[in-house]
Amino acid sequence: MAEKTNVQIARSWAAVTFKKWRAEIKRLKIGKTGNLTSSFQAFVTAESGGDITKIRILYAYYGKFVDMGVGRGRKLGSSDTAMVNKLLGGKPRKKKQWYSKVIAKEAYILAQILQANAGNKSISVLNTITSTVRLEM
């Protein structure tokens, strides 16, 4: 079985992360149109040697406001007092952390996978080096 490159690992990781985000969005009952989940995109940039230099993840801009519980006049850190609710019209917004909780965990997992992959490549290199050295004079 061929070893996966870091780029392949990053792309697979993004697909798993997107799946987990979709599950969170469904669990938290965010949106009705599916526009947020269909906006997910990942771009992996690598150097010529295959080392990842950047993983760029894109999604609809409004998704971050849902995650933070802001929008429609609600500012980050505003209190949920009756007066604020009356002035803004309606219920207070709740954080629906579909992104932030998942990405923190998944970024850690990606780092662990890439670290293990680098270790495996090092072991492969060591195994190809012969243990006997002959000097001819």
C-alpha positions in Angstrom: 0.0 0.0 0.0 1.5 3.3 -1.1 2.0 6.0 1.5 -0.3 9.0 1.3 1.3 12.4 0.6 0.6 15.3 3.0 -1.6 16.9 0.4 -3.7 13.7 0.1 -4.0 13.6 3.9 -5.0 17.3 4.0 -7.7 16.8 1.4 -9.1 13.7 3.2 -9.0 15.6 6.5 -11.0 18.4 5.0 -13.6 16.0 3.7 -14.0 14.5 7.1 -14.1 17.9 8.7 -16.9 19.0 6.3 -18.8 15.9 7.2 -18.6 16.7 10.9 -19.7 20.3 10.2 -22.7 19.1 8.3 -23.6 16.9 11.2 -23.3 19.8 13.6 -25.4 22.1 11.4 -28.1 19.4 11.2 -27.9 18.8 15.0 -28.2 22.5 15.8 -30.9 23.0 13.2 -29.1 25.8 11.3 -30.6 27.0 8.1 -33.2 25.6 5.8 -31.8 26.1 2.4 -28.5 24.1 2.7 -26.6 27.0 1.3 -24.1 27.0 4.2 -23.2 23.3 3.8 -23.0 23.5 0.0 -20.6 26.4 0.3 -17.8 24.3 1.9 -14.5 24.3 -0.2 -11.0 23.3 0.7 -7.8 24.3 -1.2 -4.4 22.7 -0.2 -1.3 24.6 -1.3 2.0 22.6 -1.2 5.6 23.3 -2.0 7.3 21.3 -4.8 8.4 18.7 -2.3 4.8 18.0 -1.2 5.0 19.8 2.1 1.8 21.6 3.0 2.2 25.4 3.2 -1.5 26.3 3.5 -4.9 24.7 3.9 -7.6 27.3 3.0 -11.1 26.5 3.9 -14.0 28.5 2.6 -17.7 28.7 3.5 -20.5 31.2 3.3 -19.6 34.4 5.2 -22.8 34.4 7.3 -21.8 31.1 8.8 -19.3 32.7 11.2 -22.1 35.0 12.6 -24.3 32.0 13.3 -21.3 30.3 15.1 -20.7 33.5 17.2 -24.4 34.2 17.9 -24.4 37.7 16.4 -26.1 39.5 13.5 -29.3 41.5 12.9 -28.1 44.2 15.2 -26.7 41.9 17.9 -23.1 42.6 18.6 -20.6 40.2 20.0 -20.7 40.4 23.8 -24.0 42.2 24.1 -26.2 41.1 27.0 -29.4 39.3 26.7 -31.5 41.8 28.6 -35.2 42.3 28.0 -34.5 45.9 26.9 -32.0 44.8 24.2 -34.4 42.2 23.0 -37.3 44.7 22.8 -35.2 47.2 20.9 -33.9 44.6 18.5 -37.2 42.9 18.1 -37.4 39.3 19.0 -35.5 36.6 20.8 -31.8 36.8 21.8 -29.5 35.1 19.4 -27.7 32.0 20.7 -24.3 30.8 19.7 -24.6 27.7 17.4 -21.0 26.6 17.4 -21.0 24.4 14.3 -17.6 25.6 13.3 -15.4 26.7 16.2 -15.7 23.5 18.4 -15.2 21.2 15.5 -12.3 23.0 13.8 -10.3 23.2 17.1 -10.5 19.4 17.6 -9.9 18.6 13.9 -6.9 20.9 13.5 -5.3 19.0 16.4 -6.1 15.7 14.8 -4.6 16.9 11.5 -1.4 17.9 13.3 -1.2 14.4 14.9 -1.8 12.7 11.6 0.9 14.7 9.8 3.3 14.2 12.6 2.8 10.4 12.5 3.2 10.5 8.7 6.5 12.3 9.0 7.6 9.8 11.6 6.7 6.9 9.3 8.6 8.4 6.4 11.6 8.8 8.7 11.4 5.2 9.7 11.2 4.1 6.0 14.3 6.1 5.2 16.2 4.5 8.2 15.1 1.0 7.1 16.7 1.6 3.7 20.1 2.5 5.1 22.3 -0.5 5.5 23.7 -1.2 8.9 27.1 -2.4 7.5 29.8 0.0 6.4 32.8 -1.3 4.5 35.9 0.7 4.1 38.2 -0.3 1.4 41.8 0.8 1.5 
